[in-house]
Amino acid sequence: MAFTAILGAAGAVVAAPAILTAAGFTGAGIAAGSVASWMMSTAAVANGGGVAAGSVVAALQSAGAAGISMAGQAVVGAVGAALATAASNCTG
């Protein structure tokens, strides 16, 4: 089980930048027509025209532009480990 958690954590940390880019959170900004642009639009409408600093959209854009911080990598790794462990417990 520990090996599964380690693989899940490592896989999540390695995959996270590609997933951010695929969602539209890029180094050049939010990609037009992407999931990220939809999220940004939705957040802006909900907040009266702007995206709040510290919001999920702002944090994801920051990670897409500058990379994921060490603290962010720890969170992503923990989530990956938990999901991998849960998935391994669900299979026969």
Number of C-alpha atoms within 10 A of each C-alpha: 12 10 11 18 21 18 17 23 24 17 16 22 21 14 11 19 18 14 13 20 19 14 19 24 26 22 15 10 14 23 17 10 10 15 16 23 18 15 17 19 16 15 19 15 12 12 11 9 11 13 19 14 9 10 11 14 22 16 14 21 23 18 20 24 18 11 17 19 11 9 9 14 18 14 15 22 23 19 17 23 24 17 17 23 20 14 12 13 10 8 6 4
